[in-house]
Amino acid sequence: MEEIQKVDFVLVELNLYLDTHPTDLQALQQFNQLAQRRRQLAYDFEMRYGPMMHFGHSYSRFPWQWPETPWPWQV
């Protein structure tokens, strides 16, 4: 979870930077690489601990996993 939080922080910062520097190819490439890394980290986390996000942003195995612990913020 800590690694996901670190990647999320950088993604937010790059998002803000790219809002004002949309033609910075290096920043865009870094953003896309980190977005892919974040997707993989989230997938790995969810396979181990269960879904991180609700409303269709994360899959759930059977049975429905939301009532189970640990919650994402408890890991």
Secondary structure, DSSP 8 states (H G I E B T S, - for coil): -HHHHHHHHHHHHHHHHHHH-TT-HHHHHHHHHHHHHHHHHHHHHHHHH--S--TTSS---SS--TTSS--GGG-
